[in-house]
């Protein structure tokens, strides 16, 4: 696997990247080889770490073009996605997981399998729809600090309490890569999320209250994105 990564890093460093039908160094085949080795041996390795090590070997030979590693990992990710989709996995399931993190390919695959096992549950479909709304409302906001003293509605108090409890509940599940269990626990947030959107005006005139509600929703989104961006998924 090291020689495959070394060849790909060298090519990307000098901007010799596959385009269209052009792939003089067989980099698509090399990427699929790396994916196959990781899957066959169930290896939890950092792709970025492997690429960085390979790039160090070229330190005194070439000056890497900008975003070499980012472009390389994206290239491998696309091969991974296409391979899974071609095998029958739903595109939105694959992209929901890869968009939330791809550095550890086997971890990403475990999250894909968990999302696929849950996607046809009614409550999951409803929650996914709510998260599309959350993604749109919180776009551009990265703050997650919440001040409970600013809560004015019971629904936001309930959502904060539920989110905090679920966060503690799923922490060991995430650490153990028990993603199906984590998702099942997250589904308990469906009703509090529904009530929040029924009873709470997020964009309140009071800027402090508005920011607090946006932060609450941003934190909720970050919690679920530990498994995948379910806002990308839809009910069938």
Secondary structure in CASP SS format (residue, H / E / C, confidence):
PFRMAT SS
TARGET T0000
AUTHOR 0000-0000-0000
METHOD secondary structure of the structure
MODEL  1
X C 1.00
X H 1.00
X H 1.00
X H 1.00
X H 1.00
X H 1.00
X H 1.00
X H 1.00
X H 1.00
X H 1.00
X H 1.00
X H 1.00
X H 1.00
X C 1.00
X C 1.00
X C 1.00
X C 1.00
X C 1.00
X E 1.00
X C 1.00
X C 1.00
X E 1.00
X C 1.00
X C 1.00
X C 1.00
X C 1.00
X H 1.00
X H 1.00
X H 1.00
X H 1.00
X H 1.00
X H 1.00
X H 1.00
X H 1.00
X H 1.00
X H 1.00
X H 1.00
X H 1.00
X H 1.00
X H 1.00
X C 1.00
X C 1.00
X C 1.00
X C 1.00
X C 1.00
X E 1.00
X H 1.00
X H 1.00
X H 1.00
X H 1.00
X H 1.00
X H 1.00
X H 1.00
X H 1.00
X H 1.00
X H 1.00
X C 1.00
X C 1.00
X C 1.00
X C 1.00
X C 1.00
X C 1.00
X C 1.00
X C 1.00
X C 1.00
X C 1.00
X C 1.00
X H 1.00
X H 1.00
X H 1.00
X H 1.00
X H 1.00
X H 1.00
X H 1.00
X H 1.00
X H 1.00
X H 1.00
X H 1.00
X H 1.00
X H 1.00
X H 1.00
X H 1.00
X H 1.00
X H 1.00
X H 1.00
X H 1.00
X C 1.00
X C 1.00
X C 1.00
X C 1.00
X H 1.00
X H 1.00
X H 1.00
X H 1.00
X H 1.00
X H 1.00
X H 1.00
X H 1.00
X C 1.00
X C 1.00
X C 1.00
X C 1.00
X C 1.00
X E 1.00
X H 1.00
X H 1.00
X H 1.00
X H 1.00
X H 1.00
X H 1.00
X H 1.00
X H 1.00
X H 1.00
X H 1.00
X H 1.00
X H 1.00
X H 1.00
X H 1.00
X C 1.00
X C 1.00
X C 1.00
X H 1.00
X H 1.00
X H 1.00
X H 1.00
X H 1.00
X H 1.00
X H 1.00
X H 1.00
X H 1.00
X H 1.00
X H 1.00
X H 1.00
X H 1.00
X H 1.00
X H 1.00
X H 1.00
X C 1.00
X C 1.00
X C 1.00
X C 1.00
X C 1.00
X C 1.00
X C 1.00
X C 1.00
X C 1.00
X C 1.00
X H 1.00
X H 1.00
X H 1.00
X C 1.00
X C 1.00
X C 1.00
X H 1.00
X H 1.00
X H 1.00
X H 1.00
X H 1.00
X H 1.00
X H 1.00
X H 1.00
X H 1.00
X H 1.00
X H 1.00
X H 1.00
X H 1.00
X H 1.00
X H 1.00
X H 1.00
X H 1.00
X H 1.00
X H 1.00
X H 1.00
X H 1.00
X H 1.00
X C 1.00
X C 1.00
X C 1.00
X H 1.00
X H 1.00
X H 1.00
X H 1.00
X H 1.00
X H 1.00
X H 1.00
X H 1.00
X H 1.00
X H 1.00
X H 1.00
X H 1.00
X H 1.00
X H 1.00
X H 1.00
X H 1.00
X H 1.00
X H 1.00
X H 1.00
X H 1.00
X H 1.00
X C 1.00
X C 1.00
X C 1.00
X C 1.00
X C 1.00
X C 1.00
X C 1.00
X H 1.00
X H 1.00
X H 1.00
X H 1.00
X H 1.00
X H 1.00
X H 1.00
X H 1.00
X H 1.00
X H 1.00
X H 1.00
X H 1.00
X H 1.00
X H 1.00
X H 1.00
X H 1.00
X H 1.00
X H 1.00
X C 1.00
X C 1.00
X C 1.00
X C 1.00
X C 1.00
X H 1.00
X H 1.00
X H 1.00
X C 1.00
X C 1.00
X C 1.00
X C 1.00
END
